[in-house]
Amino acid sequence: MIPAKDEAANLPSLLTEVARFHPLGEVLVVDDGSRDETSRIAGRLGCRVLRHCFNLGYGSTLLTGYHYALQHDYRYLVQIDGDGQHPPAAIEALLAPLIAGEADVVIGSRYLNGGNPETGRLRRLGALPLAWIASLWTGTRITDPTSGMQALRREAVLELCSDGFPDDFPDIDVLIHLHRKGFRLREIPVSMRPRRHGRSMHGGLRALYYFFRMAVCLLLLPVRRSSPYRRQRLSAAGS
């Protein structure tokens, strides 16, 4: 699954690379209200495409893809961003712990094993305390809680479709939620690349809002309650 917004400049080279490791007929591009040719390019290159009529946010885009995966009975889902930063060559390594039954969610980390990618100083500085909190809370070493490169087992996808998935920045709060529900998390090292075209959703002042929002979410996690409609959502997501 590739969530994408205005990624027409990045998709051709990314999808050409993906095709070397995974059939494009099994790739879903979820277009979050792009103003460019994102949907047309993805469809022309052989991907399945879902398009939001309006921009709904990164989390909502993921959720659309999760529901699609459940409705089409996929056992595993790999998500990479449409900006070209996530190397498709790592897809097999992401899936391996799921297939072996060793994990339920696998995260591609740019920082594990001493990785030092070209990320903004503000983002890196903010990610350090989030990584420490995630590791402490889950009992698993998490070095890159903001990574959008992940592989999930169907049961984890079902959990995320059933209760209050955030519509903007689903990161450390989602990982902690999955851990609290008994899902096993694991990181693998991935050599990520600079964005090829466009701008990051974590750039500039958006990074400040992101870390503020994460701080609020973490403060609320201990008192968060499940939605009263959780049972109905589980039934709808699983059907």
C-alpha positions as CSV (number, residue, x, y, z in Angstrom):
1,M,0.0,0.0,0.0
2,I,1.3,3.4,-0.9
3,P,-0.5,6.5,0.6
4,A,0.1,9.4,-1.7
5,K,-0.7,13.1,-2.1
6,D,0.6,15.1,-5.0
7,E,3.3,12.5,-5.7
8,A,3.1,12.4,-9.5
9,A,6.7,13.4,-9.8
10,N,7.9,10.5,-7.5
11,L,5.6,7.6,-8.5
12,P,7.0,6.6,-11.9
13,S,10.5,5.9,-10.6
14,L,9.2,4.4,-7.3
15,L,6.7,2.1,-9.0
16,T,9.3,0.9,-11.5
17,E,11.5,0.0,-8.5
18,V,8.6,-1.7,-6.6
19,A,7.9,-3.8,-9.7
20,R,11.3,-5.5,-9.3
21,F,10.3,-6.9,-5.9
22,H,6.5,-7.1,-6.0
23,P,3.8,-7.3,-8.7
24,L,2.2,-3.9,-9.3
25,G,-1.2,-5.6,-9.6
26,E,-1.0,-6.2,-5.9
27,V,0.0,-2.6,-5.1
28,L,-2.7,-0.2,-3.8
29,V,-2.1,3.5,-4.2
30,V,-4.4,5.6,-2.0
31,D,-4.6,9.1,-3.4
32,D,-5.5,11.6,-0.7
33,G,-7.1,14.3,-2.8
34,S,-4.1,15.0,-5.0
35,R,-4.2,18.1,-7.3
36,D,-1.8,16.5,-9.8
37,E,-1.8,13.3,-11.9
38,T,-1.1,10.9,-8.9
39,S,-4.1,8.6,-9.6
40,R,-3.7,8.6,-13.3
41,I,-0.1,7.6,-13.2
42,A,-0.6,4.9,-10.6
43,G,-3.5,3.4,-12.7
44,R,-1.5,3.6,-15.9
45,L,1.4,1.7,-14.4
46,G,-0.9,-1.1,-13.3
47,C,-1.6,-0.4,-9.6
48,R,-5.0,-0.5,-8.0
49,V,-6.1,3.0,-7.1
50,L,-8.5,4.4,-4.5
51,R,-8.9,8.2,-4.4
52,H,-10.3,10.5,-1.8
53,C,-12.3,13.4,-3.3
54,F,-10.8,15.7,-0.7
55,N,-7.6,15.7,1.4
56,L,-8.5,13.8,4.6
57,G,-5.0,13.4,6.1
58,Y,-2.3,10.8,6.3
59,G,-4.1,8.6,8.9
60,S,-7.3,8.5,7.0
61,T,-5.4,7.5,3.9
62,L,-3.8,4.6,5.7
63,L,-7.2,3.6,7.1
64,T,-8.7,3.5,3.6
65,G,-5.9,1.1,2.6
66,Y,-6.4,-1.0,5.7
67,H,-10.1,-1.5,5.0
68,Y,-9.3,-2.4,1.4
69,A,-6.8,-5.1,2.6
70,L,-9.4,-6.6,5.1
71,Q,-12.2,-6.6,2.5
72,H,-9.9,-8.4,0.0
73,D,-8.6,-11.0,2.6
74,Y,-4.9,-10.1,2.5
75,R,-2.9,-11.8,5.3
76,Y,-0.1,-9.3,5.3
77,L,0.2,-5.6,4.3
78,V,3.3,-3.6,3.7
79,Q,3.1,0.2,3.6
80,I,5.6,2.5,2.0
81,D,5.3,6.3,1.4
82,G,5.0,7.7,-2.1
83,D,7.9,10.1,-1.9
84,G,10.6,7.6,-2.7
85,Q,12.3,7.6,0.7
86,H,11.4,4.0,1.5
87,P,13.4,1.4,-0.5
88,P,11.2,-1.3,-2.0
89,A,14.2,-3.7,-1.8
90,A,13.4,-4.0,2.0
91,I,9.9,-5.4,1.4
92,E,11.0,-9.0,1.8
93,A,12.9,-8.2,5.0
94,L,9.8,-6.5,6.4
95,L,7.6,-9.5,5.7
96,A,10.0,-12.2,6.9
97,P,9.3,-11.8,10.7
98,L,5.5,-11.9,10.0
99,I,5.7,-15.0,7.8
100,A,8.0,-16.7,10.4
101,G,5.4,-15.9,13.2
102,E,8.0,-13.8,15.1
103,A,6.1,-10.5,15.0
104,D,2.8,-8.9,14.2
105,V,4.1,-5.5,13.2
106,V,7.5,-4.8,11.7
107,I,8.9,-1.3,11.4
108,G,11.6,-0.2,9.1
109,S,14.0,2.0,11.1
110,R,16.4,4.6,9.6
111,Y,18.2,4.8,13.0
112,L,18.7,1.2,14.0
113,N,22.3,-0.1,13.9
114,G,23.8,3.3,13.8
115,G,22.0,4.6,10.8
116,N,22.3,8.4,10.3
117,P,20.0,9.5,7.5
118,E,19.6,13.0,6.2
119,T,16.6,14.1,8.3
120,G,15.9,17.6,9.7
121,R,17.5,18.5,13.0
122,L,14.1,19.4,14.6
123,R,12.6,16.1,13.5
124,R,15.6,14.0,14.8
125,L,15.7,15.9,18.1
126,G,12.0,15.4,18.6
127,A,12.1,11.8,17.6
128,L,14.7,10.9,20.3
129,P,12.4,11.3,23.4
130,L,9.5,9.7,21.5
131,A,11.7,6.7,20.7
132,W,12.7,6.5,24.4
133,I,9.1,6.6,25.5
134,A,8.0,4.0,22.9
135,S,10.8,1.7,24.0
136,L,10.0,2.1,27.7
137,W,6.3,1.6,27.2
138,T,6.4,-1.4,24.9
139,G,9.5,-3.1,26.3
140,T,10.8,-3.3,22.8
141,R,13.6,-1.2,21.4
142,I,12.0,1.4,19.1
143,T,14.4,3.8,17.5
144,D,12.2,5.2,14.7
145,P,8.6,5.6,16.0
146,T,7.7,8.0,13.1
147,S,8.6,5.6,10.4
148,G,5.9,5.1,7.8
149,M,7.5,1.9,6.4
150,Q,5.8,-0.9,8.1
151,A,4.5,-4.5,7.6
152,L,1.4,-5.6,9.5
153,R,-0.4,-8.9,10.0
154,R,-4.1,-9.0,9.2
155,E,-5.0,-9.1,12.9
156,A,-3.1,-5.9,13.6
157,V,-4.8,-4.2,10.6
158,L,-8.2,-5.3,12.0
159,E,-7.4,-3.8,15.4
160,L,-6.4,-0.4,13.8
161,C,-9.7,-0.4,11.8
162,S,-11.9,-0.8,14.8
163,D,-11.1,1.9,17.3
164,G,-10.2,5.6,16.9
165,F,-7.3,5.5,14.4
166,P,-5.9,9.1,14.2
167,D,-6.5,10.9,10.9
168,D,-3.3,13.0,10.8
169,F,-0.1,11.5,12.3
170,P,-0.5,7.9,13.4
171,D,2.9,7.1,14.9
172,I,4.0,6.4,18.4
173,D,0.5,6.4,19.8
174,V,-0.5,3.6,17.4
175,L,2.5,1.5,18.3
176,I,1.8,1.8,22.0
177,H,-1.9,1.0,21.4
178,L,-1.0,-2.2,19.5
179,H,1.4,-3.2,22.2
180,R,-1.3,-2.8,24.9
181,K,-3.5,-5.0,22.8
182,G,-0.9,-7.8,22.8
183,F,0.6,-7.4,19.4
184,R,4.4,-8.0,19.0
185,L,6.5,-5.2,17.5
186,R,9.9,-5.5,15.9
187,E,12.2,-3.1,14.1
188,I,14.6,-3.9,11.2
189,P,17.3,-1.5,9.9
190,V,16.4,0.2,6.6
191,S,18.6,2.6,4.6
192,M,16.1,5.4,3.7
193,R,16.7,8.0,1.1
194,P,16.1,11.8,0.8
195,R,12.7,12.8,-0.7
196,R,13.1,13.1,-4.4
197,H,10.5,15.8,-5.2
198,G,8.0,17.8,-3.2
199,R,8.0,18.5,0.6
200,S,7.6,16.4,3.7
201,M,4.5,16.5,5.8
202,H,6.8,16.9,8.8
203,G,8.7,19.9,7.4
204,G,8.8,23.4,8.9
205,L,6.2,24.5,11.4
206,R,4.3,21.3,10.8
207,A,7.0,19.5,12.8
208,L,6.2,21.6,15.8
209,Y,2.5,20.8,15.6
210,Y,3.3,17.1,15.1
211,F,5.4,16.9,18.3
212,F,2.8,18.9,20.3
213,R,0.1,16.6,19.1
214,M,2.2,13.5,20.0
215,A,2.8,14.9,23.5
216,V,-1.0,15.4,24.1
217,C,-1.7,11.9,22.8
218,L,0.8,10.3,25.1
219,L,-0.6,12.2,28.1
220,L,-4.1,10.9,27.2
221,L,-3.1,7.3,26.5
222,P,-3.3,6.1,30.1
223,V,-6.9,7.2,30.4
224,R,-8.1,6.5,26.9
225,R,-11.1,4.3,26.7
226,S,-12.4,2.2,23.8
227,S,-15.1,3.6,21.6
228,P,-18.6,2.4,22.6
229,Y,-19.1,1.4,19.0
230,R,-15.9,-0.8,18.9
231,R,-17.9,-4.0,18.6
232,Q,-19.8,-2.7,15.6
233,R,-16.6,-1.4,14.0
234,L,-14.9,-4.8,14.5
235,S,-17.8,-6.5,12.8
236,A,-17.9,-4.0,9.9
237,A,-14.1,-4.1,9.4
238,G,-13.9,-7.8,9.4
239,S,-16.7,-8.4,7.0
